[in-house]
Amino acid sequence: MTLTDIVDLSSDDELGEVDVKPVKLEPGLVGRKLQQNENNKALLVKHQKSKTPCAIRESEENRSSNALSTGHSNSSILDQGQSPVDDTGLSYTSPLSPAPLCRQFWKAGNYNDGIGSKVTIQNGKNYLHVHPMFLHSNATSHKWAFGAIAELLDNAVDEIQNGATFVIVDKTSNPRDGSPALLIQDNGSGMDPEAMRRCMSFGFSDKKSKSAIGQYGNGFKTSTMRLGADVIVFSRHQDKRVLTQSIGLLSYTFLARTGHDRIVVPMVDYEFNTSTETLEIMHGTEHFMSNLSMLLQWSPYSTEADLLKQFNDIGAHGTKVIIYNLWFNDDRNVELDFDTDPEDIRISGDTKKVNASSKWKTVNEEHIANRFHYSLRVYLSILYLRIPETFQIVLRGRVVEHHNIANDLKFPEFILYKPQMGGSVEGQVITTIGFLKEAPHVSFHGFNVYHKNRLILPFWQVVSYLDSRGRGVVGVLEANFVEPSHNKQDFEKTSLFQKLEARLKEMTWEYWDYHCGLIGYQVKKKLIPQVSSNRTPHSGVQQPVTLGQSSPAVGSKKAALGRFEQLIPDSQGRMKRKENGDIPPVKNVKAKLIDGKSQNVQLVNPTGSELKDEAVNLMQENKKLRAKCLEYEKRGEELNLKVTRLRSEIKELNDEYSRMMSELESLETVKEESGV
């Protein structure tokens, strides 16, 4: 059973009476003129920072007998001939939006609704509802808070194709108690009511583009619930001259405190009437009022006017996400630290200490490979391999400067890898590999693996170095032939991914062995500038690539393949190098000038086992190439037969055409004679 089979999208017919207290309503909230802010540039101004410390407040709340779902009635209030609403609107008198029972994420999964989950029978069909506990357990896929924020930014980046030019990440405040909340806002196309319901439900995804980052339809729920207990979403969308505004609330606090045994999402929708220039409610008055009552009770906003004010800075279209009741860490501090740096968001108490000599300790601690763990600004700077010039990520009022890790490498090499499965090539990737510019004084190493422009594995350590072998070696690649996991912080452990890992491990050793002398270590193998052997272990095809100082990872548009060097056995079975002709064997090779000094590199003779392994690899590759040649020859014969057959058919058609033309001429002659 898929998630789409069990999602709870009840209709109005399922709903019981909702416990809504009679309160005085405010006039003129629905039916007022829509105020749009067309100037999106105003959103790029730094948001006001709240300095009020987060307070933990809990209060007793009346339990609602039944909750509202995200479903909607097909009949509108206009069809029923009713006025939109009485000349008043709802407000909720409680001053607080109660915090969850436990504010620490990894301890908030204890849920006791007092009743077991049940199957509802409606219209003769069984419906298995999703239990609220699933919200928490589903969010545990995000071990890292920044990974959850990145998931939300992916939605904004996917909107670039719809004209989005920025995404804002900032601190805001819960107006009920002044506690900090997280704001993420973009000026994409926004969501209509149906798209909002899909966003708040499970297993839906409208992202069919090959370049779209999201694909599972689960990221919004996992990421928001990982960052805080509750989230409210405001979205404005315009399509075919129909402008809608939708507000939805996904609240673990609401579900836990009211003891619900299924996930329900209060939501209200408005449509702009162009003839009267007013907002009108959608899906019926009763449905609207019930959902609005829930929103005013459990959201940060106690009046409908306050809810609608949130659209003032959205502009003609866009989406605003506010996550509140943020989770605490084990020290009972808010996990997201807004105070240490007013232009950054950090993870409380997660500053990484690096073991290094006192002379180079600061260099290691301030390196990007260390800081991205706890600084959101640093992490967002490397999150995407490419960012259009027309798009900006604005963190706490300041634009995040894009950083390409490949530009931090010295002595770079560019290596083409073509993984194979079952004899067929599954894809190809050019890996930029080199030493960090601070090497050998930094201890970081590993590969930064992107998928569809999105960083999945930052500084992934494929080797554990001893005696410094591999120290400072870093690579950058975009591997679109392997699939990321649901949290986009790892890859699915397929055989193809395992082949990639094995090849990157070999690549690290090879690069170190040939280049370690460039940073002061003892050279163990011959230095071959810009050329590497064509080893094809693990059914992969790897060729050397020479791109000077640029590559696809650095932003170049062309990749020139370098010289192809082979190891072949001689008549005695020994291995010798062949490159555009035989090269006489040498014992010492003078390397190129490095920093104005020449360096002698000793050629190390390979061992017998290495020669044997190399010969086996070459023989296996030779068999594969022979099989491909036979396949191509067979295909060539088939094509030749097809060409012969087509030529014969063309000749027959030409003969038939000539015959018909002769008959036509004869008929014309007979016609002329008859006319005479």
Secondary structure, DSSP 8 states (H G I E B T S, - for coil): --HHHH-----GGG------------TTSSSSB------GGGGGS-------------------SS---S---S--TTTTT--SS-S---B---S-----S--BGGGTT----SS---EEEETTEEEE---THHHHHHHTT--SHHHHHHHHHHHHHHGGGGT--EEEEEEEE-TTT--EEEEEEE-S----HHHHHHHHSSS------TT-S--SS-HHHHHHHHHEEEEEEEEEEEETTEEEEEEEEEEHHHHHHHT-SS----EEEEEEETTTTEEEE-S-HHHHHHHHHHHHHHSS--BHHHHHHTTTTT-SSEEEEEEEEE-B-TTSSBSEE-SS-TT--EETT--------TTTHHHHHTSHHHHTTTBHHHHHHHSBS---TT-EEEETTEE-----GGGGEEEEEEEEEEEEETTEE---EEEEEEEETTTTS----EEEEEETTEEEEEEE-----STTTTTTEEEEEE-TTS-B-TTSSSB---HHHHHHHHHHHHHHHHHHHHHGGGGTS---S---TT------GGGEEEEEE--TT--TTTT-S---B----EEEE-TTS-EEEESSSB----SEEE---BTTB--EEE-----HHHHHHHHHHHHHHHHHHHHHHHHHHHHHHHHHHHHHHHHHHHHHHHHHHHHHHHHHHHHHHHHHHHH-
